[in-house]
Amino acid sequence: MSDYENYLNTTVTITVGYVTFFGIFTILFYIDNKMRYENMEANLVKKEMLKMVTSFGIGEIVILLIVTTSHRLV
C-alpha cells in the first residue's frame, strides 16, 4: 500500500506543479505580449503559439528523462 501512496503523491505533486507553472506563465506571457498579438494576423499568432508549445513539450520531455534517469541511478 505504501508504494501506491508514493505514486499517488508523486502524481499529484507533478500535476500541481505543471498547472501552477503553466498558469502563471500563461498569464504573464499574455500581459507582456497583449499589444503585440492584437496587431498580428491570426494565422501568425497560431503559428507562434504552436512553436512555443512544441518547444515547451520537447523541453519537458528532456527534463523528465533526465530526472527519471538520475533518480534510477541514485
Residue, then its C-alpha position, 0 to 999 in steps of 0.5 A: m500500500s505504501d508504494y501506491e501512496n508514493y505514486l499517488n503523491t508523486t502524481v499529484t505533486i507533478t500535476v500541481g506543479y505543471v498547472t501552477f507553472f503553466g498558469i502563471f506563465t500563461i498569464l504573464f506571457y499574455i500581459d507582456n505580449k497583449m499589444r503585440y498579438e492584437n496587431m498580428e494576423a491570426n494565422l501568425v499568432k497560431k503559428e507562434m503559439l504552436k512553436m512555443v508549445t512544441s518547444f515547451g513539450i520537447g523541453e519537458i520531455v528532456i527534463l523528465l528523462i533526465v530526472t527519471t534517469s538520475h533518480r534510477l541511478v541514485 
